[in-house]
Amino acid sequence: MAKMNTNEVSKAKPKSQEGWRETIKTVIYAVLIALVIRTVAYEPFNIPSGSMLPTLLIGDYVFVAKYPYGFSKHSMPLSPPLFSGRINESPVKRGDIAGFKLPADNST
């Protein structure tokens, strides 16, 4: 059996630490990209009721594009008061399905 001297052991250790750092960086980048996409472009929603039957069934999941009707402060997490109204607003067209979040309280 071959013995490893202390130089070989010390060289092997940083590679495993570097591997963990790369994995953590990759996970952080993936989470940040997912948050940006979910905040700006698309968000998944669940159909909670039968109001869209027979086109959409109860429990169906749909991806809602956020950009066609513009952005408001409510399009972002925690609703920061950065601006009022909508940016890049466009009218709703016939046949469009509008997705919205049910407000937790009745003040919205």
C-alpha positions as CSV (number, residue, x, y, z in Angstrom):
1,M,0.0,0.0,0.0
2,A,1.3,3.4,-0.9
3,K,1.8,6.0,1.8
4,M,0.8,9.6,1.3
5,N,3.3,12.1,2.6
6,T,2.1,15.3,4.3
7,N,2.5,17.4,1.2
8,E,0.0,15.3,-0.7
9,V,-2.5,15.4,2.1
10,S,-2.3,19.2,2.4
11,K,-2.8,19.6,-1.4
12,A,-5.9,17.4,-1.4
13,K,-7.6,19.3,1.3
14,P,-8.0,22.7,-0.5
15,K,-9.5,21.0,-3.5
16,S,-12.4,19.6,-1.5
17,Q,-12.9,23.0,0.2
18,E,-12.8,24.6,-3.2
19,G,-15.4,22.1,-4.4
20,W,-17.8,23.1,-1.5
21,R,-17.3,26.7,-2.3
22,E,-18.1,26.2,-5.9
23,T,-21.2,24.2,-5.0
24,I,-22.4,26.9,-2.6
25,K,-21.8,29.6,-5.2
26,T,-23.7,27.7,-7.8
27,V,-26.7,27.2,-5.4
28,I,-26.7,30.9,-4.5
29,Y,-26.6,31.9,-8.2
30,A,-29.4,29.5,-9.0
31,V,-31.6,30.9,-6.3
32,L,-30.9,34.5,-7.3
33,I,-31.7,33.7,-11.0
34,A,-34.9,31.9,-9.9
35,L,-36.0,34.8,-7.8
36,V,-35.4,37.3,-10.6
37,I,-37.3,35.2,-13.1
38,R,-40.2,34.7,-10.7
39,T,-40.3,38.4,-9.8
40,V,-40.0,39.9,-13.3
41,A,-41.0,37.3,-15.9
42,Y,-43.1,34.3,-14.8
43,E,-44.7,32.9,-11.7
44,P,-46.5,29.6,-11.2
45,F,-50.1,29.7,-9.8
46,N,-52.6,27.0,-8.8
47,I,-56.2,27.2,-9.9
48,P,-58.1,27.1,-6.6
49,S,-61.7,27.1,-7.8
50,G,-64.0,25.9,-10.6
51,S,-64.6,29.4,-12.1
52,M,-62.5,28.5,-15.2
53,L,-64.2,25.1,-15.9
54,P,-64.0,23.4,-18.4
55,T,-60.9,25.2,-19.7
56,L,-58.9,25.0,-16.5
57,L,-59.6,22.4,-13.9
58,I,-59.4,22.8,-10.1
59,G,-55.9,22.1,-9.0
60,D,-54.2,22.8,-12.4
61,Y,-51.0,24.7,-12.3
62,V,-50.3,27.5,-14.8
63,F,-47.3,29.8,-15.4
64,V,-48.4,33.4,-15.6
65,A,-46.3,35.9,-17.6
66,K,-45.9,39.0,-15.6
67,Y,-44.6,41.4,-18.2
68,P,-47.5,41.7,-20.8
69,Y,-49.6,44.0,-18.6
70,G,-46.7,46.0,-17.1
71,F,-45.3,46.1,-13.6
72,S,-46.7,47.8,-10.5
73,K,-45.3,47.9,-6.9
74,H,-47.4,44.8,-6.2
75,S,-45.5,42.9,-8.9
76,M,-42.5,42.7,-6.6
77,P,-42.1,40.9,-3.2
78,L,-43.1,42.9,-0.2
79,S,-44.7,45.6,-2.5
80,P,-42.0,48.3,-2.1
81,P,-43.3,51.9,-2.8
82,L,-40.8,52.6,-5.6
83,F,-43.3,54.1,-8.0
84,S,-47.1,54.5,-8.4
85,G,-49.2,53.1,-11.2
86,R,-48.0,50.7,-13.8
87,I,-44.8,50.7,-16.0
88,N,-45.2,49.4,-19.6
89,E,-48.9,49.0,-19.2
90,S,-50.9,47.4,-22.0
91,P,-54.7,46.6,-22.2
92,V,-56.1,43.2,-21.5
93,K,-57.2,41.4,-24.7
94,R,-60.1,39.1,-25.2
95,G,-59.3,35.5,-24.3
96,D,-56.5,36.4,-21.9
97,I,-56.4,34.7,-18.6
98,A,-55.5,37.1,-15.8
99,G,-53.7,35.7,-12.7
100,F,-53.7,37.5,-9.4
101,K,-52.9,36.9,-5.8
102,L,-55.8,36.8,-3.4
103,P,-55.1,39.4,-0.8
104,A,-54.6,38.1,2.7
105,D,-56.6,41.0,4.1
106,N,-59.5,42.8,2.4
107,S,-57.6,46.2,2.2
108,T,-56.2,45.6,-1.3
